[in-house]
Amino acid sequence: MRTTTLVLIVVSLVFIGCASAPRAGTGADDYYVGAGRGESLGGAINAAKMDAVRKAVVDLIGAEAEAAQAHELEDVLYSTRNPNAYVYNETMETLHRDGSLIDGDLRYEIRIRVNVPAVRRTLEANGIRADLSRPTGAQPGADRGAPDGPGTDAVTVIPAPEDADVTPAERRFISRHVDTMTYMVYFADQAVDGMPDGEFVLRSAVNQANGYLVSRGHLVVDAAQIEQLKRDQELVYEEQVGREVSLLQWVARRLNADVYIELDARTSARTSGGSHYATADVTLNMYETSTGQILGSVNRRSRESFSRTSQADAAVNALQSTVYQAMPQAVEMSERQMERMLTRGIRYELVLQRPPDARSLSRFRTAMQDEVRSIATVSQSPQEVLYEVFHVGSSDDLIDLVFVVSDRVAGLENLDLVISRGRSLTFDAGF
């Protein structure tokens, strides 16, 4: 009897011990306590959030690796201006609060769930790896102080859709597509506001980004094409889509870019003793063109740049160097996210002019559904039907597929291709 009781006690202790040692990435157990100081309530809370994120990093890569790569972590993660990208803000629980806003020194302690997958993706994107000598099953790290001082950049990774089942042929197509993607870079309209010589300075940043892309063998949309299309076609944009998509996304679609990068920047300049100095804060937001899905965001802050000519020249120097440093992360993140997103297919617009009756269209849509990732009716009238199709394949592949399917649907045997432009395919049914 005593032996049986002892066994039960030991088993219970083992179970309790396992339950009290959560590992990062388990979902419900990704809660951490964080503490931080700040001169404002928001600053103290953000410092506490990043302290919790720091502890999750220790769980992911080990305390020794975290300490050894502290500088890189400060640059790419701990100094982010958007801590909410790495935590579930709605789970925050205040544990303790010290100090006063009047004194300008407020200490906040919280318990919050960390978005461990987002943290892990940022570590992987920047080559921050675990210490292989870390013992298996290590417990969560001890409390550490909040990071001190400003950083230089931050990376926000937007979760991509989970991988769908793909065949080897589809996987090869996706790889080729990502390797040959066309990029479009342009600045956000609001970035010009309040910036001296704004358009000139921002164009220099766009040219620097394009120069980086071209030097790495990527296809690039020329900035002059963007400006001409914006200038000449803005009325057409308003008439066609209203505000359903941004003007920049609409331009990217018209110019057949796969990824467009919106550049936002702020510069600060000063003059001292006849010399001019400037700093730049740059944000690159990357989007998949056809859907407008954001792929990620990179923010980088420059060190002070110097010029003997003018403040504008100093701002250009700061902006160009900062953009060039941010572009490798932007491209790498775009490629990785696109590889995953494309497993659900490339988005195409399929138009049937002079369509047949509704029953024939229903049979056509059902038959197409078996051949593509998805197909949905966007609009339908007696004159034309517009479908949104997601397909893992080129436009030529989809054209061939439409002809194969139409041959099997009564009333669509005479379907004819009218025009193929980028991701938009138009057929005439002849009714």
C-alpha positions in Angstrom: 0.0 0.0 0.0 2.8 2.4 0.9 4.6 1.5 -2.3 1.4 2.3 -4.4 1.0 5.6 -2.6 4.6 6.6 -3.3 4.2 5.8 -7.0 1.1 7.9 -7.2 2.9 10.8 -5.6 5.8 10.6 -7.9 3.6 10.4 -11.0 1.6 13.4 -9.8 4.8 15.4 -9.3 6.1 14.6 -12.8 2.8 15.6 -14.3 2.7 18.9 -12.4 6.4 19.6 -13.4 5.6 19.0 -17.1 2.5 21.2 -16.9 4.5 24.1 -15.3 7.2 24.2 -18.0 5.7 25.6 -21.2 7.7 25.9 -24.3 7.5 28.8 -26.7 5.1 28.1 -29.5 2.5 26.1 -27.7 -0.2 28.6 -28.1 -2.2 28.8 -24.9 1.1 28.8 -22.8 2.8 31.6 -24.6 2.2 34.0 -21.7 5.1 35.9 -20.3 5.6 38.5 -17.6 7.3 41.7 -18.7 8.5 44.8 -16.9 9.5 48.2 -18.4 10.2 51.8 -17.6 9.2 54.9 -19.5 8.6 58.6 -19.3 5.0 58.0 -20.5 2.4 55.4 -19.8 2.6 54.2 -23.4 6.4 54.1 -23.3 6.4 52.0 -20.1 3.8 49.6 -21.4 5.7 49.1 -24.7 8.9 48.5 -22.9 7.1 45.8 -20.8 5.7 44.2 -23.9 9.2 43.9 -25.4 10.6 42.5 -22.2 8.0 39.7 -22.5 9.0 39.3 -26.2 12.7 39.0 -25.0 11.8 36.2 -22.7 10.0 34.4 -25.6 13.2 34.8 -27.7 15.2 33.2 -24.8 12.8 30.2 -25.0 13.2 30.0 -28.7 17.0 30.2 -29.1 18.4 29.9 -25.6 19.9 32.4 -23.2 23.4 32.1 -24.5 22.4 32.7 -28.1 20.2 35.6 -27.1 23.1 37.2 -25.2 25.6 36.5 -28.0 23.3 38.1 -30.7 22.0 40.9 -28.5 23.1 43.6 -30.9 21.3 42.0 -33.9 18.2 41.4 -31.8 18.2 45.0 -30.7 18.4 46.2 -34.3 15.7 43.9 -35.8 13.3 43.2 -33.0 13.7 44.8 -29.6 13.7 48.4 -31.0 10.5 48.1 -33.0 8.1 51.0 -33.0 5.2 48.5 -33.2 5.4 46.1 -30.3 1.8 45.0 -30.9 3.1 43.1 -34.0 4.6 40.6 -31.6 2.0 40.3 -28.8 -1.7 39.7 -28.6 -2.7 43.1 -27.1 -6.1 42.0 -26.0 -4.5 39.5 -23.5 -2.5 42.1 -21.6 -3.0 42.0 -17.8 -1.5 44.7 -15.6 0.3 43.2 -12.6 2.0 46.2 -11.0 2.6 49.9 -11.6 5.1 52.2 -9.9 6.1 55.8 -10.2 4.4 58.9 -11.5 4.1 60.6 -14.9 4.9 63.9 -13.0 8.3 62.5 -12.1 8.7 61.2 -15.6 9.6 57.7 -14.5 6.9 55.1 -14.7 7.4 51.3 -14.2 4.9 48.9 -15.5 4.7 45.1 -15.1 2.3 43.1 -17.2 1.4 39.5 -18.2 0.7 39.1 -21.9 0.6 36.4 -24.6 3.5 36.7 -27.1 2.9 36.1 -30.8 5.6 33.4 -30.9 5.2 32.6 -34.7 5.7 36.3 -35.6 8.8 36.4 -33.4 10.1 33.2 -34.9 9.7 34.4 -38.4 11.6 37.6 -37.6 14.4 35.7 -36.1 14.6 33.4 -39.2 14.4 36.3 -41.6 17.5 37.8 -40.0 19.5 34.6 -39.5 19.3 34.6 -35.7 19.7 31.0 -34.7 19.6 28.9 -31.5 22.6 27.9 -29.5 22.9 24.2 -30.3 24.5 23.5 -27.0 21.3 24.6 -25.2 20.0 21.7 -23.1 16.8 20.1 -24.3 13.7 21.1 -22.4 15.2 24.3 -20.9 12.8 26.3 -18.8 11.6 29.8 -19.6 14.3 32.5 -19.0 14.6 34.6 -15.9 13.4 38.2 -15.8 15.6 40.6 -17.6 15.6 44.3 -17.8 13.9 46.1 -20.7 16.1 47.1 -23.6 17.7 50.5 -23.4 18.2 53.0 -26.1 16.9 53.4 -29.7 17.5 50.9 -32.4 18.1 51.2 -36.1 15.4 49.1 -37.7 12.4 46.9 -37.2 10.8 44.1 -39.2 7.1 43.2 -39.2 6.2 39.9 -40.9 2.5 39.5 -41.9 1.4 35.8 -41.6 0.9 34.3 -45.0 -1.8 31.7 -45.7 -0.9 28.2 -44.7 0.6 26.1 -47.5 -1.9 24.2 -49.6 -1.2 20.8 -51.2 0.8 21.3 -54.3 2.2 18.9 -56.9 5.9 18.9 -57.7 5.1 20.6 -61.0 3.1 23.3 -59.2 6.0 23.8 -56.8 8.5 24.2 -59.6 6.1 26.8 -61.2 5.9 28.7 -58.0 9.7 28.7 -57.6 10.2 30.0 -61.1 7.5 32.6 -60.7 9.1 34.0 -57.5 12.5 34.0 -59.1 11.3 36.1 -62.0 8.8 38.5 -60.2 8.5 42.1 -61.3 8.8 44.7 -58.6 7.3 48.2 -58.5 8.6 50.7 -55.9 7.1 54.1 -55.4 6.5 56.5 -52.5 3.3 57.1 -50.6 1.5 60.3 -51.5 1.4 61.4 -47.9 5.2 61.1 -47.6 5.6 64.3 -49.6 3.7 66.4 -47.1 5.9 68.5 -44.9 9.2 67.4 -46.4 11.3 70.1 -48.1 11.9 69.2 -51.7 9.8 66.2 -50.9 9.2 64.7 -54.4 12.9 65.2 -55.4 14.1 63.6 -52.2 11.7 60.6 -52.4 12.4 60.0 -56.1 16.0 59.6 -55.2 15.0 57.0 -52.7 12.9 55.1 -55.3 15.8 55.2 -57.8 18.1 53.8 -55.1 15.6 50.9 -54.4 15.3 50.2 -58.1 19.1 50.3 -58.5 19.4 47.6 -55.8 16.8 45.4 -57.5 18.4 45.7 -60.9 21.8 44.9 -59.5 20.4 41.7 -58.1 18.8 40.7 -61.4 15.2 41.5 -60.6 12.7 43.0 -63.1 11.6 46.5 -62.2 8.9 48.9 -63.3 10.5 52.2 -64.2 9.4 55.2 -62.0 8.6 57.3 -65.1 6.0 54.7 -66.2 4.3 55.0 -62.8 4.2 58.7 -62.9 2.9 58.9 -66.4 0.1 56.4 -65.7 -0.8 58.2 -62.5 -0.9 61.5 -64.3 -2.8 60.3 -67.4 -5.1 57.6 -66.0 -6.2 58.9 -62.6 -9.7 59.7 -63.9 -10.0 56.2 -65.5 -9.0 54.8 -62.1 -11.7 56.7 -60.4 -14.3 55.6 -62.9 -13.2 51.9 -62.9 -12.7 51.1 -59.2 -13.6 54.2 -57.1 -11.7 53.5 -53.9 -12.0 49.7 -53.8 -8.2 49.5 -54.3 -5.5 52.1 -53.8 -4.2 54.1 -56.8 -0.8 52.6 -56.3 -2.2 49.0 -56.4 -4.2 49.9 -59.5 -1.1 51.2 -61.2 0.8 48.1 -60.2 -1.9 45.9 -61.7 -1.9 47.9 -65.0 1.9 47.7 -65.2 1.9 43.9 -64.4 4.0 44.1 -61.3 3.9 41.1 -59.0 4.9 42.9 -55.9 4.7 46.6 -55.2 6.6 48.3 -52.4 5.2 51.5 -50.9 8.0 53.7 -49.5 7.2 56.1 -46.7 9.9 58.3 -45.2 10.5 61.2 -42.8 13.6 63.3 -42.7 15.0 65.7 -40.2 17.7 68.2 -41.1 19.8 70.8 -39.3 22.6 73.2 -40.1 25.5 73.9 -37.8 28.7 75.9 -38.6 28.1 75.9 -42.3 27.6 72.1 -42.4 24.3 70.3 -43.0 23.1 67.2 -41.3 20.1 64.9 -41.7 18.6 61.7 -40.5 15.9 59.5 -42.2 13.3 57.2 -41.0 12.1 54.8 -43.7 9.3 52.3 -43.9 8.9 49.8 -46.8 5.5 48.1 -47.0 5.4 45.2 -49.4 2.2 44.1 -51.1 1.0 41.3 -53.4 -0.4 43.2 -56.4 -3.4 41.3 -57.5 -5.0 40.9 -54.0 -3.4 43.8 -52.1 -2.4 41.4 -49.4 0.4 42.9 -47.3 3.6 40.7 -47.3 5.5 42.5 -44.6 7.0 45.8 -43.4 10.6 46.9 -42.8 11.4 50.0 -40.9 14.9 51.4 -40.7 16.3 54.6 -39.1 19.6 56.1 -40.3 22.5 57.6 -38.5 23.1 61.3 -39.1 24.3 62.1 -42.6 26.6 65.0 -43.6 26.7 67.4 -46.5 28.5 70.7 -47.2 26.0 71.6 -49.9 22.5 71.8 -48.4 20.0 70.2 -46.0 18.2 68.6 -49.0 21.5 67.0 -50.1 22.1 65.7 -46.6 18.5 64.3 -46.5 19.1 62.6 -49.9 22.3 60.9 -48.6 20.5 59.7 -45.4 17.5 58.4 -47.3 19.4 56.6 -50.1 21.7 54.8 -47.7 18.8 53.8 -45.4 16.7 52.5 -48.3 19.6 50.5 -49.7 20.2 48.9 -46.3 16.5 48.0 -46.0 16.0 46.5 -49.4 17.6 43.1 -48.8 15.1 42.4 -46.0 12.2 43.7 -48.1 13.1 41.4 -51.0 13.8 38.3 -48.9 10.5 38.7 -47.0 8.5 39.3 -50.2 9.9 36.2 -51.8 9.3 34.0 -48.8 5.8 35.2 -48.3 4.9 34.9 -52.0 6.2 31.3 -52.1 3.6 30.5 -49.4 0.8 32.7 -50.8 1.1 31.3 -54.3 0.2 27.8 -53.1 -3.4 29.0 -53.2 -2.8 30.2 -56.8 -2.3 33.4 -58.8 -5.3 35.7 -59.0 -6.7 36.1 -62.5 -9.6 38.1 -63.9 -11.6 36.0 -66.4 -14.2 37.8 -68.5 -16.9 36.1 -70.7 -18.4 38.6 -73.1 -21.9 37.9 -74.6 -22.4 35.0 -72.2 -24.9 32.1 -72.6 -27.8 31.4 -70.2 -27.4 31.1 -66.4 -27.5 27.3 -66.4 -24.6 27.1 -68.9 -22.6 29.5 -66.8 -23.3 27.5 -63.7 -22.1 24.3 -65.4 -19.0 26.2 -66.7 -18.2 27.5 -63.2 -18.6 24.0 -61.6 -16.4 22.4 -64.2 -13.7 25.1 -63.7 -13.8 24.6 -59.9 -12.5 21.1 -60.4 -9.5 22.4 -62.3 -8.4 25.5 -60.4 -7.8 26.5 -56.8 -11.0 28.6 -56.7 -13.4 30.5 -59.0 -16.0 33.1 -57.9 -18.4 35.3 -59.8 -17.6 39.0 -59.2 -20.3 40.5 -61.5 -22.8 39.2 -64.0 -24.9 41.0 -66.7 -26.4 40.1 -70.0 -23.3 41.7 -71.7 -20.5 40.0 -69.7 -19.6 38.0 -66.7 -16.5 38.6 -64.5 -14.9 35.8 -62.6 -12.1 35.9 -60.0 -9.9 32.8 -60.5 -7.0 31.5 -58.4 -4.8 29.1 -60.4 -1.3 27.7 -59.9 -0.1 28.3 -63.5 0.6 30.9 -66.1 -1.9 32.8 -68.1 -1.3 30.5 -71.1 -2.0 27.5 -68.9 -5.3 29.1 -67.8 -6.3 29.9 -71.4 -5.7 26.3 -72.4 -7.7 25.1 -69.4 -10.6 27.4 -70.2 -10.8 25.9 -73.8 -10.6 22.4 -72.4 -13.5 23.1 -70.0 -15.6 25.0 -72.5 -15.5 22.1 -74.9 -17.2 20.0 -72.3 -20.0 22.6 -71.6 -22.9 22.8 -73.9 -23.3 26.3 -75.3 -19.7 27.3 -74.9 -18.1 25.2 -77.6 -17.4 28.3 -79.7 -15.7 30.3 -77.0 -13.0 32.5 -78.4 -10.1 34.4 -76.9 -10.5 38.2 -77.4 -7.6 39.6 -75.4 -5.0 38.5 -72.9 -3.3 41.3 -70.9 -1.3 40.4 -67.8 -3.6 38.7 -65.4 -6.8 39.7 -67.3 -8.2 37.2 -69.8 -11.3 38.1 -72.0 -13.2 35.6 -74.0 -16.2 35.9 -76.3 -19.0 33.3 -76.0 -20.8 34.6 -79.1 -24.4 34.8 -77.7 
